Amino acid sequence: MDLTQFAIAVLGAWNVTVFAMYGLDKLKAKRRRNRISEKTLLLAAAFMGGFGALLGMFAFRHKTKHTKFMLGVPLLLVLNVAVIAILFCIGLF
C-alpha cells in the first residue's frame, strides 16, 4: 500500500467515525443522555472530517437548525478539500 492509498483509507475511516459521532449525538439527544459537545463535533469536522460531518448532519437531521453548523461544516469541508489539494500539488499525495 502506497502513501496515497493509506491516506485515502485513513480519511475514509475518520469520516465514517465523524458520521457516526453525529448519529450518536442525535441518539443521545433523543434519549436525553450526556451529549457530545458542539466544540468536539466541529473540531472533528475541522480535522479532515468535514464530509462525514455534513453527511451526518443531513442523514440524521442533526444540528441543521444551528447556524454555526449550517455555515461552519460546509466551510470546514471546503477547507478540508483545499488542504488535500495543496498536499496533492506539493507532491505529498
HTML snippet that shows the backbone in 3Dmol.js (N, CA, C, O; Angstrom):
<script src="https://3Dmol.org/build/3Dmol-min.js"></script>
<div id="view" style="width:600px;height:400px;position:relative"></div>
<script>
const pdb = `
ATOM      1  N   MET A   1       0.849  -1.173   0.000  1.00  0.00           N
ATOM      2  CA  MET A   1       0.000   0.000   0.000  1.00  0.00           C
ATOM      3  C   MET A   1       0.898   1.240   0.000  1.00  0.00           C
ATOM      4  O   MET A   1       1.768   1.387   0.858  1.00  0.00           O
ATOM      5  N   ASP A   2       0.679   2.114  -0.956  1.00  0.00           N
ATOM      6  CA  ASP A   2       1.481   3.335  -1.002  1.00  0.00           C
ATOM      7  C   ASP A   2       0.857   4.422  -0.126  1.00  0.00           C
ATOM      8  O   ASP A   2      -0.206   4.214   0.460  1.00  0.00           O
ATOM      9  N   LEU A   3       1.505   5.561  -0.038  1.00  0.00           N
ATOM     10  CA  LEU A   3       1.071   6.648   0.841  1.00  0.00           C
ATOM     11  C   LEU A   3      -0.314   7.173   0.470  1.00  0.00           C
ATOM     12  O   LEU A   3      -1.121   7.474   1.350  1.00  0.00           O
ATOM     13  N   THR A   4      -0.586   7.281  -0.809  1.00  0.00           N
ATOM     14  CA  THR A   4      -1.890   7.790  -1.251  1.00  0.00           C
ATOM     15  C   THR A   4      -3.008   6.860  -0.819  1.00  0.00           C
ATOM     16  O   THR A   4      -4.027   7.317  -0.302  1.00  0.00           O
ATOM     17  N   GLN A   5      -2.834   5.572  -1.021  1.00  0.00           N
ATOM     18  CA  GLN A   5      -3.863   4.608  -0.616  1.00  0.00           C
ATOM     19  C   GLN A   5      -4.060   4.623   0.894  1.00  0.00           C
ATOM     20  O   GLN A   5      -5.189   4.546   1.379  1.00  0.00           O
ATOM     21  N   PHE A   6      -2.973   4.721   1.626  1.00  0.00           N
ATOM     22  CA  PHE A   6      -3.055   4.774   3.084  1.00  0.00           C
ATOM     23  C   PHE A   6      -3.811   6.028   3.534  1.00  0.00           C
ATOM     24  O   PHE A   6      -4.671   5.961   4.412  1.00  0.00           O
ATOM     25  N   ALA A   7      -3.483   7.164   2.927  1.00  0.00           N
ATOM     26  CA  ALA A   7      -4.149   8.429   3.281  1.00  0.00           C
ATOM     27  C   ALA A   7      -5.642   8.365   2.982  1.00  0.00           C
ATOM     28  O   ALA A   7      -6.455   8.839   3.776  1.00  0.00           O
ATOM     29  N   ILE A   8      -6.004   7.787   1.849  1.00  0.00           N
ATOM     30  CA  ILE A   8      -7.422   7.657   1.491  1.00  0.00           C
ATOM     31  C   ILE A   8      -8.136   6.749   2.489  1.00  0.00           C
ATOM     32  O   ILE A   8      -9.263   7.039   2.891  1.00  0.00           O
ATOM     33  N   ALA A   9      -7.499   5.668   2.887  1.00  0.00           N
ATOM     34  CA  ALA A   9      -8.097   4.753   3.867  1.00  0.00           C
ATOM     35  C   ALA A   9      -8.285   5.435   5.218  1.00  0.00           C
ATOM     36  O   ALA A   9      -9.328   5.287   5.854  1.00  0.00           O
ATOM     37  N   VAL A  10      -7.278   6.178   5.651  1.00  0.00           N
ATOM     38  CA  VAL A  10      -7.378   6.879   6.940  1.00  0.00           C
ATOM     39  C   VAL A  10      -8.459   7.947   6.888  1.00  0.00           C
ATOM     40  O   VAL A  10      -9.271   8.055   7.807  1.00  0.00           O
ATOM     41  N   LEU A  11      -8.475   8.739   5.817  1.00  0.00           N
ATOM     42  CA  LEU A  11      -9.511   9.770   5.681  1.00  0.00           C
ATOM     43  C   LEU A  11     -10.906   9.163   5.622  1.00  0.00           C
ATOM     44  O   LEU A  11     -11.844   9.698   6.213  1.00  0.00           O
ATOM     45  N   GLY A  12     -11.042   8.062   4.921  1.00  0.00           N
ATOM     46  CA  GLY A  12     -12.331   7.383   4.849  1.00  0.00           C
ATOM     47  C   GLY A  12     -12.785   6.884   6.204  1.00  0.00           C
ATOM     48  O   GLY A  12     -13.938   7.075   6.588  1.00  0.00           O
ATOM     49  N   ALA A  13     -11.885   6.247   6.926  1.00  0.00           N
ATOM     50  CA  ALA A  13     -12.217   5.738   8.262  1.00  0.00           C
ATOM     51  C   ALA A  13     -12.569   6.873   9.206  1.00  0.00           C
ATOM     52  O   ALA A  13     -13.513   6.761   9.989  1.00  0.00           O
ATOM     53  N   TRP A  14     -11.812   7.974   9.139  1.00  0.00           N
ATOM     54  CA  TRP A  14     -12.087   9.115  10.009  1.00  0.00           C
ATOM     55  C   TRP A  14     -13.453   9.727   9.695  1.00  0.00           C
ATOM     56  O   TRP A  14     -14.196  10.087  10.608  1.00  0.00           O
ATOM     57  N   ASN A  15     -13.784   9.846   8.410  1.00  0.00           N
ATOM     58  CA  ASN A  15     -15.076  10.421   8.054  1.00  0.00           C
ATOM     59  C   ASN A  15     -16.239   9.515   8.437  1.00  0.00           C
ATOM     60  O   ASN A  15     -17.313  10.008   8.781  1.00  0.00           O
ATOM     61  N   VAL A  16     -16.049   8.213   8.384  1.00  0.00           N
ATOM     62  CA  VAL A  16     -17.074   7.285   8.880  1.00  0.00           C
ATOM     63  C   VAL A  16     -17.242   7.475  10.389  1.00  0.00           C
ATOM     64  O   VAL A  16     -18.363   7.447  10.898  1.00  0.00           O
ATOM     65  N   THR A  17     -16.139   7.666  11.098  1.00  0.00           N
ATOM     66  CA  THR A  17     -16.181   7.899  12.539  1.00  0.00           C
ATOM     67  C   THR A  17     -16.924   9.196  12.862  1.00  0.00           C
ATOM     68  O   THR A  17     -17.756   9.223  13.770  1.00  0.00           O
ATOM     69  N   VAL A  18     -16.634  10.255  12.137  1.00  0.00           N
ATOM     70  CA  VAL A  18     -17.297  11.541  12.370  1.00  0.00           C
ATOM     71  C   VAL A  18     -18.793  11.420  12.063  1.00  0.00           C
ATOM     72  O   VAL A  18     -19.625  11.937  12.809  1.00  0.00           O
ATOM     73  N   PHE A  19     -19.126  10.746  10.980  1.00  0.00           N
ATOM     74  CA  PHE A  19     -20.534  10.485  10.642  1.00  0.00           C
ATOM     75  C   PHE A  19     -21.226   9.783  11.809  1.00  0.00           C
ATOM     76  O   PHE A  19     -22.332  10.160  12.196  1.00  0.00           O
ATOM     77  N   ALA A  20     -20.579   8.771  12.364  1.00  0.00           N
ATOM     78  CA  ALA A  20     -21.144   8.026  13.496  1.00  0.00           C
ATOM     79  C   ALA A  20     -21.268   8.908  14.735  1.00  0.00           C
ATOM     80  O   ALA A  20     -22.208   8.747  15.513  1.00  0.00           O
ATOM     81  N   MET A  21     -20.335   9.836  14.929  1.00  0.00           N
ATOM     82  CA  MET A  21     -20.417  10.753  16.069  1.00  0.00           C
ATOM     83  C   MET A  21     -21.688  11.595  15.994  1.00  0.00           C
ATOM     84  O   MET A  21     -22.355  11.802  17.008  1.00  0.00           O
ATOM     85  N   TYR A  22     -22.023  12.077  14.812  1.00  0.00           N
ATOM     86  CA  TYR A  22     -23.240  12.875  14.650  1.00  0.00           C
ATOM     87  C   TYR A  22     -24.479  12.014  14.909  1.00  0.00           C
ATOM     88  O   TYR A  22     -25.442  12.474  15.523  1.00  0.00           O
ATOM     89  N   GLY A  23     -24.450  10.777  14.442  1.00  0.00           N
ATOM     90  CA  GLY A  23     -25.568   9.880  14.709  1.00  0.00           C
ATOM     91  C   GLY A  23     -25.705   9.552  16.187  1.00  0.00           C
ATOM     92  O   GLY A  23     -26.813   9.517  16.723  1.00  0.00           O
ATOM     93  N   LEU A  24     -24.590   9.315  16.834  1.00  0.00           N
ATOM     94  CA  LEU A  24     -24.599   9.007  18.270  1.00  0.00           C
ATOM     95  C   LEU A  24     -25.097  10.202  19.073  1.00  0.00           C
ATOM     96  O   LEU A  24     -25.869  10.034  20.017  1.00  0.00           O
ATOM     97  N   ASP A  25     -24.665  11.401  18.709  1.00  0.00           N
ATOM     98  CA  ASP A  25     -25.126  12.583  19.431  1.00  0.00           C
ATOM     99  C   ASP A  25     -26.628  12.783  19.255  1.00  0.00           C
ATOM    100  O   ASP A  25     -27.314  13.179  20.197  1.00  0.00           O
ATOM    101  N   LYS A  26     -27.134  12.516  18.074  1.00  0.00           N
ATOM    102  CA  LYS A  26     -28.576  12.622  17.834  1.00  0.00           C
ATOM    103  C   LYS A  26     -29.328  11.608  18.696  1.00  0.00           C
ATOM    104  O   LYS A  26     -30.359  11.932  19.286  1.00  0.00           O
ATOM    105  N   LEU A  27     -28.816  10.397  18.765  1.00  0.00           N
ATOM    106  CA  LEU A  27     -29.438   9.366  19.594  1.00  0.00           C
ATOM    107  C   LEU A  27     -29.416   9.778  21.065  1.00  0.00           C
ATOM    108  O   LEU A  27     -30.408   9.612  21.775  1.00  0.00           O
ATOM    109  N   LYS A  28     -28.288  10.311  21.516  1.00  0.00           N
ATOM    110  CA  LYS A  28     -28.186  10.764  22.903  1.00  0.00           C
ATOM    111  C   LYS A  28     -29.153  11.916  23.167  1.00  0.00           C
ATOM    112  O   LYS A  28     -29.720  12.008  24.256  1.00  0.00           O
ATOM    113  N   ALA A  29     -29.346  12.787  22.190  1.00  0.00           N
ATOM    114  CA  ALA A  29     -30.282  13.905  22.346  1.00  0.00           C
ATOM    115  C   ALA A  29     -31.705  13.384  22.517  1.00  0.00           C
ATOM    116  O   ALA A  29     -32.449  13.869  23.369  1.00  0.00           O
ATOM    117  N   LYS A  30     -32.077  12.409  21.719  1.00  0.00           N
ATOM    118  CA  LYS A  30     -33.422  11.848  21.815  1.00  0.00           C
ATOM    119  C   LYS A  30     -33.660  11.165  23.158  1.00  0.00           C
ATOM    120  O   LYS A  30     -34.764  11.207  23.702  1.00  0.00           O
ATOM    121  N   ARG A  31     -32.610  10.536  23.684  1.00  0.00           N
ATOM    122  CA  ARG A  31     -32.735   9.804  24.947  1.00  0.00           C
ATOM    123  C   ARG A  31     -32.369  10.646  26.170  1.00  0.00           C
ATOM    124  O   ARG A  31     -32.335  10.152  27.297  1.00  0.00           O
ATOM    125  N   ARG A  32     -32.097  11.922  25.921  1.00  0.00           N
ATOM    126  CA  ARG A  32     -31.733  12.865  26.986  1.00  0.00           C
ATOM    127  C   ARG A  32     -30.555  12.369  27.823  1.00  0.00           C
ATOM    128  O   ARG A  32     -30.596  12.385  29.053  1.00  0.00           O
ATOM    129  N   ARG A  33     -29.516  11.933  27.135  1.00  0.00           N
ATOM    130  CA  ARG A  33     -28.279  11.456  27.766  1.00  0.00           C
ATOM    131  C   ARG A  33     -27.188  12.515  27.625  1.00  0.00           C
ATOM    132  O   ARG A  33     -27.384  13.547  26.984  1.00  0.00           O
ATOM    133  N   ASN A  34     -26.038  12.241  28.235  1.00  0.00           N
ATOM    134  CA  ASN A  34     -24.895  13.136  28.081  1.00  0.00           C
ATOM    135  C   ASN A  34     -24.514  13.209  26.612  1.00  0.00           C
ATOM    136  O   ASN A  34     -24.402  12.189  25.932  1.00  0.00           O
ATOM    137  N   ARG A  35     -24.316  14.441  26.133  1.00  0.00           N
ATOM    138  CA  ARG A  35     -24.110  14.670  24.720  1.00  0.00           C
ATOM    139  C   ARG A  35     -22.649  14.874  24.379  1.00  0.00           C
ATOM    140  O   ARG A  35     -21.818  15.132  25.250  1.00  0.00           O
ATOM    141  N   ILE A  36     -22.353  14.754  23.090  1.00  0.00           N
ATOM    142  CA  ILE A  36     -21.042  15.125  22.554  1.00  0.00           C
ATOM    143  C   ILE A  36     -21.086  16.640  22.371  1.00  0.00           C
ATOM    144  O   ILE A  36     -22.036  17.163  21.787  1.00  0.00           O
ATOM    145  N   SER A  37     -20.085  17.341  22.855  1.00  0.00           N
ATOM    146  CA  SER A  37     -20.125  18.802  22.806  1.00  0.00           C
ATOM    147  C   SER A  37     -20.089  19.303  21.359  1.00  0.00           C
ATOM    148  O   SER A  37     -19.547  18.648  20.468  1.00  0.00           O
ATOM    149  N   GLU A  38     -20.677  20.474  21.157  1.00  0.00           N
ATOM    150  CA  GLU A  38     -20.652  21.089  19.832  1.00  0.00           C
ATOM    151  C   GLU A  38     -19.216  21.359  19.404  1.00  0.00           C
ATOM    152  O   GLU A  38     -18.873  21.219  18.230  1.00  0.00           O
ATOM    153  N   LYS A  39     -18.384  21.745  20.359  1.00  0.00           N
ATOM    154  CA  LYS A  39     -16.975  22.004  20.061  1.00  0.00           C
ATOM    155  C   LYS A  39     -16.304  20.750  19.501  1.00  0.00           C
ATOM    156  O   LYS A  39     -15.558  20.822  18.525  1.00  0.00           O
ATOM    157  N   THR A  40     -16.571  19.609  20.120  1.00  0.00           N
ATOM    158  CA  THR A  40     -15.989  18.341  19.654  1.00  0.00           C
ATOM    159  C   THR A  40     -16.481  17.993  18.261  1.00  0.00           C
ATOM    160  O   THR A  40     -15.697  17.563  17.415  1.00  0.00           O
ATOM    161  N   LEU A  41     -17.775  18.173  18.014  1.00  0.00           N
ATOM    162  CA  LEU A  41     -18.328  17.865  16.696  1.00  0.00           C
ATOM    163  C   LEU A  41     -17.708  18.757  15.617  1.00  0.00           C
ATOM    164  O   LEU A  41     -17.378  18.289  14.527  1.00  0.00           O
ATOM    165  N   LEU A  42     -17.553  20.044  15.931  1.00  0.00           N
ATOM    166  CA  LEU A  42     -16.955  20.957  14.951  1.00  0.00           C
ATOM    167  C   LEU A  42     -15.466  20.691  14.765  1.00  0.00           C
ATOM    168  O   LEU A  42     -14.960  20.776  13.646  1.00  0.00           O
ATOM    169  N   LEU A  43     -14.761  20.372  15.842  1.00  0.00           N
ATOM    170  CA  LEU A  43     -13.336  20.049  15.713  1.00  0.00           C
ATOM    171  C   LEU A  43     -13.129  18.782  14.880  1.00  0.00           C
ATOM    172  O   LEU A  43     -12.185  18.694  14.095  1.00  0.00           O
ATOM    173  N   ALA A  44     -14.011  17.811  15.056  1.00  0.00           N
ATOM    174  CA  ALA A  44     -13.912  16.585  14.264  1.00  0.00           C
ATOM    175  C   ALA A  44     -14.067  16.898  12.774  1.00  0.00           C
ATOM    176  O   ALA A  44     -13.386  16.314  11.930  1.00  0.00           O
ATOM    177  N   ALA A  45     -14.969  17.824  12.468  1.00  0.00           N
ATOM    178  CA  ALA A  45     -15.145  18.248  11.071  1.00  0.00           C
ATOM    179  C   ALA A  45     -13.917  19.011  10.589  1.00  0.00           C
ATOM    180  O   ALA A  45     -13.483  18.839   9.450  1.00  0.00           O
ATOM    181  N   ALA A  46     -13.359  19.849  11.451  1.00  0.00           N
ATOM    182  CA  ALA A  46     -12.203  20.659  11.066  1.00  0.00           C
ATOM    183  C   ALA A  46     -10.978  19.804  10.773  1.00  0.00           C
ATOM    184  O   ALA A  46     -10.207  20.109   9.862  1.00  0.00           O
ATOM    185  N   PHE A  47     -10.799  18.743  11.535  1.00  0.00           N
ATOM    186  CA  PHE A  47      -9.631  17.870  11.348  1.00  0.00           C
ATOM    187  C   PHE A  47      -9.919  16.797  10.301  1.00  0.00           C
ATOM    188  O   PHE A  47      -9.833  15.598  10.566  1.00  0.00           O
ATOM    189  N   MET A  48     -10.264  17.268   9.104  1.00  0.00           N
ATOM    190  CA  MET A  48     -10.440  16.423   7.911  1.00  0.00           C
ATOM    191  C   MET A  48     -11.671  15.525   7.962  1.00  0.00           C
ATOM    192  O   MET A  48     -11.725  14.517   7.259  1.00  0.00           O
ATOM    193  N   GLY A  49     -12.667  15.876   8.787  1.00  0.00           N
ATOM    194  CA  GLY A  49     -13.895  15.093   8.866  1.00  0.00           C
ATOM    195  C   GLY A  49     -15.106  15.843   8.349  1.00  0.00           C
ATOM    196  O   GLY A  49     -16.236  15.513   8.710  1.00  0.00           O
ATOM    197  N   GLY A  50     -14.893  16.840   7.515  1.00  0.00           N
ATOM    198  CA  GLY A  50     -15.987  17.673   7.018  1.00  0.00           C
ATOM    199  C   GLY A  50     -17.025  16.906   6.221  1.00  0.00           C
ATOM    200  O   GLY A  50     -18.221  17.171   6.339  1.00  0.00           O
ATOM    201  N   PHE A  51     -16.583  15.965   5.417  1.00  0.00           N
ATOM    202  CA  PHE A  51     -17.516  15.191   4.597  1.00  0.00           C
ATOM    203  C   PHE A  51     -18.418  14.327   5.476  1.00  0.00           C
ATOM    204  O   PHE A  51     -19.632  14.294   5.276  1.00  0.00           O
ATOM    205  N   GLY A  52     -17.831  13.632   6.444  1.00  0.00           N
ATOM    206  CA  GLY A  52     -18.623  12.802   7.353  1.00  0.00           C
ATOM    207  C   GLY A  52     -19.571  13.628   8.197  1.00  0.00           C
ATOM    208  O   GLY A  52     -20.694  13.206   8.473  1.00  0.00           O
ATOM    209  N   ALA A  53     -19.117  14.823   8.614  1.00  0.00           N
ATOM    210  CA  ALA A  53     -19.960  15.713   9.414  1.00  0.00           C
ATOM    211  C   ALA A  53     -21.162  16.187   8.605  1.00  0.00           C
ATOM    212  O   ALA A  53     -22.294  16.161   9.089  1.00  0.00           O
ATOM    213  N   LEU A  54     -20.912  16.618   7.381  1.00  0.00           N
ATOM    214  CA  LEU A  54     -22.007  17.112   6.545  1.00  0.00           C
ATOM    215  C   LEU A  54     -23.011  15.998   6.245  1.00  0.00           C
ATOM    216  O   LEU A  54     -24.221  16.210   6.322  1.00  0.00           O
ATOM    217  N   LEU A  55     -22.511  14.829   5.909  1.00  0.00           N
ATOM    218  CA  LEU A  55     -23.418  13.695   5.681  1.00  0.00           C
ATOM    219  C   LEU A  55     -24.198  13.356   6.944  1.00  0.00           C
ATOM    220  O   LEU A  55     -25.400  13.096   6.884  1.00  0.00           O
ATOM    221  N   GLY A  56     -23.519  13.357   8.087  1.00  0.00           N
ATOM    222  CA  GLY A  56     -24.181  13.049   9.351  1.00  0.00           C
ATOM    223  C   GLY A  56     -25.248  14.058   9.708  1.00  0.00           C
ATOM    224  O   GLY A  56     -26.307  13.695  10.220  1.00  0.00           O
ATOM    225  N   MET A  57     -24.975  15.333   9.441  1.00  0.00           N
ATOM    226  CA  MET A  57     -25.965  16.363   9.735  1.00  0.00           C
ATOM    227  C   MET A  57     -27.262  16.106   8.986  1.00  0.00           C
ATOM    228  O   MET A  57     -28.348  16.207   9.557  1.00  0.00           O
ATOM    229  N   PHE A  58     -27.149  15.777   7.718  1.00  0.00           N
ATOM    230  CA  PHE A  58     -28.357  15.609   6.919  1.00  0.00           C
ATOM    231  C   PHE A  58     -28.957  14.217   7.034  1.00  0.00           C
ATOM    232  O   PHE A  58     -30.179  14.077   6.978  1.00  0.00           O
ATOM    233  N   ALA A  59     -28.149  13.196   7.190  1.00  0.00           N
ATOM    234  CA  ALA A  59     -28.677  11.836   7.335  1.00  0.00           C
ATOM    235  C   ALA A  59     -29.475  11.692   8.628  1.00  0.00           C
ATOM    236  O   ALA A  59     -30.507  11.021   8.664  1.00  0.00           O
ATOM    237  N   PHE A  60     -28.979  12.335   9.695  1.00  0.00           N
ATOM    238  CA  PHE A  60     -29.637  12.218  10.992  1.00  0.00           C
ATOM    239  C   PHE A  60     -30.484  13.443  11.327  1.00  0.00           C
ATOM    240  O   PHE A  60     -31.086  13.508  12.399  1.00  0.00           O
ATOM    241  N   ARG A  61     -30.531  14.415  10.412  1.00  0.00           N
ATOM    242  CA  ARG A  61     -31.222  15.686  10.642  1.00  0.00           C
ATOM    243  C   ARG A  61     -30.801  16.262  11.990  1.00  0.00           C
ATOM    244  O   ARG A  61     -31.626  16.580  12.847  1.00  0.00           O
ATOM    245  N   HIS A  62     -29.512  16.382  12.139  1.00  0.00           N
ATOM    246  CA  HIS A  62     -28.938  16.807  13.412  1.00  0.00           C
ATOM    247  C   HIS A  62     -28.127  18.079  13.232  1.00  0.00           C
ATOM    248  O   HIS A  62     -27.260  18.152  12.361  1.00  0.00           O
ATOM    249  N   LYS A  63     -28.407  19.070  14.047  1.00  0.00           N
ATOM    250  CA  LYS A  63     -27.713  20.370  14.046  1.00  0.00           C
ATOM    251  C   LYS A  63     -28.007  21.176  12.783  1.00  0.00           C
ATOM    252  O   LYS A  63     -27.270  22.110  12.467  1.00  0.00           O
ATOM    253  N   THR A  64     -29.061  20.837  12.066  1.00  0.00           N
ATOM    254  CA  THR A  64     -29.370  21.545  10.827  1.00  0.00           C
ATOM    255  C   THR A  64     -30.072  22.872  11.082  1.00  0.00           C
ATOM    256  O   THR A  64     -30.235  23.663  10.153  1.00  0.00           O
ATOM    257  N   LYS A  65     -30.489  23.135  12.307  1.00  0.00           N
ATOM    258  CA  LYS A  65     -31.110  24.423  12.637  1.00  0.00           C
ATOM    259  C   LYS A  65     -30.127  25.365  13.324  1.00  0.00           C
ATOM    260  O   LYS A  65     -30.483  26.485  13.689  1.00  0.00           O
ATOM    261  N   HIS A  66     -28.896  24.908  13.496  1.00  0.00           N
ATOM    262  CA  HIS A  66     -27.869  25.724  14.136  1.00  0.00           C
ATOM    263  C   HIS A  66     -27.029  26.401  13.061  1.00  0.00           C
ATOM    264  O   HIS A  66     -26.393  25.736  12.243  1.00  0.00           O
ATOM    265  N   THR A  67     -27.035  27.722  13.073  1.00  0.00           N
ATOM    266  CA  THR A  67     -26.311  28.488  12.051  1.00  0.00           C
ATOM    267  C   THR A  67     -24.832  28.142  12.018  1.00  0.00           C
ATOM    268  O   THR A  67     -24.240  28.020  10.946  1.00  0.00           O
ATOM    269  N   LYS A  68     -24.228  27.982  13.212  1.00  0.00           N
ATOM    270  CA  LYS A  68     -22.779  27.715  13.189  1.00  0.00           C
ATOM    271  C   LYS A  68     -22.457  26.373  12.550  1.00  0.00           C
ATOM    272  O   LYS A  68     -21.347  26.187  12.051  1.00  0.00           O
ATOM    273  N   PHE A  69     -23.392  25.436  12.551  1.00  0.00           N
ATOM    274  CA  PHE A  69     -23.174  24.157  11.884  1.00  0.00           C
ATOM    275  C   PHE A  69     -23.535  24.261  10.402  1.00  0.00           C
ATOM    276  O   PHE A  69     -22.819  23.730   9.553  1.00  0.00           O
ATOM    277  N   MET A  70     -24.633  24.935  10.088  1.00  0.00           N
ATOM    278  CA  MET A  70     -25.056  25.045   8.689  1.00  0.00           C
ATOM    279  C   MET A  70     -24.070  25.857   7.854  1.00  0.00           C
ATOM    280  O   MET A  70     -23.933  25.615   6.655  1.00  0.00           O
ATOM    281  N   LEU A  71     -23.390  26.805   8.467  1.00  0.00           N
ATOM    282  CA  LEU A  71     -22.363  27.566   7.754  1.00  0.00           C
ATOM    283  C   LEU A  71     -20.973  26.979   7.982  1.00  0.00           C
ATOM    284  O   LEU A  71     -20.156  26.908   7.063  1.00  0.00           O
ATOM    285  N   GLY A  72     -20.721  26.563   9.210  1.00  0.00           N
ATOM    286  CA  GLY A  72     -19.384  26.105   9.589  1.00  0.00           C
ATOM    287  C   GLY A  72     -18.962  24.799   8.961  1.00  0.00           C
ATOM    288  O   GLY A  72     -17.840  24.685   8.468  1.00  0.00           O
ATOM    289  N   VAL A  73     -19.840  23.810   8.969  1.00  0.00           N
ATOM    290  CA  VAL A  73     -19.449  22.492   8.453  1.00  0.00           C
ATOM    291  C   VAL A  73     -19.167  22.528   6.951  1.00  0.00           C
ATOM    292  O   VAL A  73     -18.153  21.974   6.527  1.00  0.00           O
ATOM    293  N   PRO A  74     -20.015  23.152   6.122  1.00  0.00           N
ATOM    294  CA  PRO A  74     -19.637  23.241   4.698  1.00  0.00           C
ATOM    295  C   PRO A  74     -18.335  24.025   4.480  1.00  0.00           C
ATOM    296  O   PRO A  74     -17.532  23.680   3.614  1.00  0.00           O
ATOM    297  N   LEU A  75     -18.139  25.078   5.274  1.00  0.00           N
ATOM    298  CA  LEU A  75     -16.898  25.842   5.167  1.00  0.00           C
ATOM    299  C   LEU A  75     -15.692  24.984   5.557  1.00  0.00           C
ATOM    300  O   LEU A  75     -14.640  25.055   4.922  1.00  0.00           O
ATOM    301  N   LEU A  76     -15.854  24.178   6.600  1.00  0.00           N
ATOM    302  CA  LEU A  76     -14.774  23.275   7.010  1.00  0.00           C
ATOM    303  C   LEU A  76     -14.508  22.209   5.948  1.00  0.00           C
ATOM    304  O   LEU A  76     -13.361  21.819   5.729  1.00  0.00           O
ATOM    305  N   LEU A  77     -15.557  21.745   5.297  1.00  0.00           N
ATOM    306  CA  LEU A  77     -15.376  20.773   4.209  1.00  0.00           C
ATOM    307  C   LEU A  77     -14.570  21.397   3.077  1.00  0.00           C
ATOM    308  O   LEU A  77     -13.681  20.753   2.521  1.00  0.00           O
ATOM    309  N   VAL A  78     -14.870  22.635   2.734  1.00  0.00           N
ATOM    310  CA  VAL A  78     -14.103  23.336   1.691  1.00  0.00           C
ATOM    311  C   VAL A  78     -12.649  23.459   2.126  1.00  0.00           C
ATOM    312  O   VAL A  78     -11.738  23.262   1.322  1.00  0.00           O
ATOM    313  N   LEU A  79     -12.435  23.782   3.389  1.00  0.00           N
ATOM    314  CA  LEU A  79     -11.076  23.875   3.920  1.00  0.00           C
ATOM    315  C   LEU A  79     -10.371  22.522   3.849  1.00  0.00           C
ATOM    316  O   LEU A  79      -9.193  22.456   3.496  1.00  0.00           O
ATOM    317  N   ASN A  80     -11.086  21.439   4.183  1.00  0.00           N
ATOM    318  CA  ASN A  80     -10.513  20.093   4.096  1.00  0.00           C
ATOM    319  C   ASN A  80     -10.080  19.780   2.667  1.00  0.00           C
ATOM    320  O   ASN A  80      -8.988  19.258   2.443  1.00  0.00           O
ATOM    321  N   VAL A  81     -10.935  20.097   1.710  1.00  0.00           N
ATOM    322  CA  VAL A  81     -10.624  19.845   0.297  1.00  0.00           C
ATOM    323  C   VAL A  81      -9.428  20.690  -0.135  1.00  0.00           C
ATOM    324  O   VAL A  81      -8.575  20.219  -0.886  1.00  0.00           O
ATOM    325  N   ALA A  82      -9.363  21.935   0.336  1.00  0.00           N
ATOM    326  CA  ALA A  82      -8.232  22.809  -0.010  1.00  0.00           C
ATOM    327  C   ALA A  82      -6.924  22.247   0.529  1.00  0.00           C
ATOM    328  O   ALA A  82      -5.907  22.282  -0.163  1.00  0.00           O
ATOM    329  N   VAL A  83      -6.935  21.733   1.746  1.00  0.00           N
ATOM    330  CA  VAL A  83      -5.724  21.135   2.322  1.00  0.00           C
ATOM    331  C   VAL A  83      -5.286  19.931   1.488  1.00  0.00           C
ATOM    332  O   VAL A  83      -4.100  19.773   1.198  1.00  0.00           O
ATOM    333  N   ILE A  84      -6.231  19.094   1.109  1.00  0.00           N
ATOM    334  CA  ILE A  84      -5.904  17.927   0.292  1.00  0.00           C
ATOM    335  C   ILE A  84      -5.338  18.366  -1.058  1.00  0.00           C
ATOM    336  O   ILE A  84      -4.369  17.784  -1.546  1.00  0.00           O
ATOM    337  N   ALA A  85      -5.941  19.391  -1.658  1.00  0.00           N
ATOM    338  CA  ALA A  85      -5.458  19.893  -2.944  1.00  0.00           C
ATOM    339  C   ALA A  85      -4.033  20.439  -2.825  1.00  0.00           C
ATOM    340  O   ALA A  85      -3.193  20.197  -3.692  1.00  0.00           O
ATOM    341  N   ILE A  86      -3.772  21.170  -1.753  1.00  0.00           N
ATOM    342  CA  ILE A  86      -2.421  21.711  -1.544  1.00  0.00           C
ATOM    343  C   ILE A  86      -1.421  20.571  -1.369  1.00  0.00           C
ATOM    344  O   ILE A  86      -0.343  20.591  -1.964  1.00  0.00           O
ATOM    345  N   LEU A  87      -1.774  19.583  -0.559  1.00  0.00           N
ATOM    346  CA  LEU A  87      -0.877  18.439  -0.359  1.00  0.00           C
ATOM    347  C   LEU A  87      -0.626  17.698  -1.669  1.00  0.00           C
ATOM    348  O   LEU A  87       0.484  17.231  -1.927  1.00  0.00           O
ATOM    349  N   PHE A  88      -1.658  17.598  -2.484  1.00  0.00           N
ATOM    350  CA  PHE A  88      -1.520  16.954  -3.789  1.00  0.00           C
ATOM    351  C   PHE A  88      -0.579  17.770  -4.695  1.00  0.00           C
ATOM    352  O   PHE A  88       0.279  17.215  -5.382  1.00  0.00           O
ATOM    353  N   CYS A  89      -0.761  19.079  -4.676  1.00  0.00           N
ATOM    354  CA  CYS A  89       0.059  19.943  -5.540  1.00  0.00           C
ATOM    355  C   CYS A  89       1.519  19.951  -5.149  1.00  0.00           C
ATOM    356  O   CYS A  89       2.387  20.064  -6.015  1.00  0.00           O
ATOM    357  N   ILE A  90       1.811  19.834  -3.866  1.00  0.00           N
ATOM    358  CA  ILE A  90       3.213  19.850  -3.466  1.00  0.00           C
ATOM    359  C   ILE A  90       3.820  18.449  -3.479  1.00  0.00           C
ATOM    360  O   ILE A  90       4.984  18.261  -3.126  1.00  0.00           O
ATOM    361  N   GLY A  91       3.021  17.476  -3.890  1.00  0.00           N
ATOM    362  CA  GLY A  91       3.543  16.145  -4.130  1.00  0.00           C
ATOM    363  C   GLY A  91       3.522  15.201  -2.941  1.00  0.00           C
ATOM    364  O   GLY A  91       4.200  14.173  -2.963  1.00  0.00           O
ATOM    365  N   LEU A  92       2.762  15.524  -1.908  1.00  0.00           N
ATOM    366  CA  LEU A  92       2.684  14.612  -0.773  1.00  0.00           C
ATOM    367  C   LEU A  92       1.661  13.491  -0.981  1.00  0.00           C
ATOM    368  O   LEU A  92       1.634  12.515  -0.231  1.00  0.00           O
ATOM    369  N   PHE A  93       0.825  13.647  -2.005  1.00  0.00           N
ATOM    370  CA  PHE A  93      -0.124  12.572  -2.363  1.00  0.00           C
ATOM    371  C   PHE A  93       0.213  12.081  -3.742  1.00  0.00           C
ATOM    372  O   PHE A  93      -0.450  11.179  -4.255  1.00  0.00           O
TER     373      PHE A  93
END
`;
const viewer = $3Dmol.createViewer("view");
viewer.addModel(pdb, "pdb");
viewer.setStyle({}, {cartoon: {color: "spectrum"}});
viewer.zoomTo();
viewer.render();
</script>
